[in-house]
Structure formats: C-alpha cells, structure tokens
Amino acid sequence: MSTSSSVDLHFLQDFAAAWNRHDIEALMSFMSEDCAFHAVAGPDLMGRSFHGHDAVRAGFQLAWQTFPDAAWLNAEHFVAGDRGVSESTFCGTRADGSRIEARMVDVFTFRDGKIAVKNAFRKDRPAQ
C-alpha cells in the first residue's frame, strides 16, 4: 500500500478552499472511491458515518443544506505520513437564524494520494 506521498499542506489547503466554495465536485476529487466521512454529530460513537463515494458526497452536501452560508475560516493544516489534521473556525447560520461559530478539527487518513477517512470534530458551543 502506498502512503500519502502526494498529500501535503497544499493538498489540504486546496481541500479547505473547495469547502468554502461549496464545490462538491472538487471535494470529491480529493476522496478515495472507498472513502469514509464521520460527521461532527450523530447517533453512533463516531457520529453519523458515511461510507463510499456516493454516501460521502451526500454527507458533505448536508453541511450546506443545514448551513447554507457555511464557512471554515482561519485554517491551519499539518501532514505527517499517512495522517493529517486541519483546524479551523466553523461559521454557519441555520434556517431558524441561529448561528454557530466554533473551532473544529478534521483528522484525515490518506491512502494513495487521496483522503480515505475524514473524521470531523467540533466544539459543542451553543448557537448564538
């Protein structure tokens, strides 16, 4: 199995930029075909999990459906071998007008130059 030789800080910066553009096609180009996404919330130990390209696509799009103005700001990234982390401030407004602004991290596992796992964590800060 090859490691993340083509995954570097620019890779994660470009991935973050695609999130802020709400560009699902670009986002999915970073993901492996058999990828997994563990959302910040959900009924299971890992939150709500999405497995496979189509399910992950749907999971990613839920962020923009829930928070149409979603943005991930002030991002910092690091890569260490086949793992990486992005830390940012998530900002978004729900349909009811409540606004969330909280620090979050994504923990990544890379395989063959793509993201195999995106595991998201966010501070449990009350809506404003």
Secondary structure, 3 states (H helix, E strand, C coil): CCCCCCCCHHHHHHHHHHHHHCCHHHHHHCEEEEEEEECCCCCECCECEEECHHHHHHHHHHHHHHCCCCEEEEEEEEEECCEEEEEEEEEEECCCCCEEEEEEEEEEEEECCEEEEEEEEECCCCCC
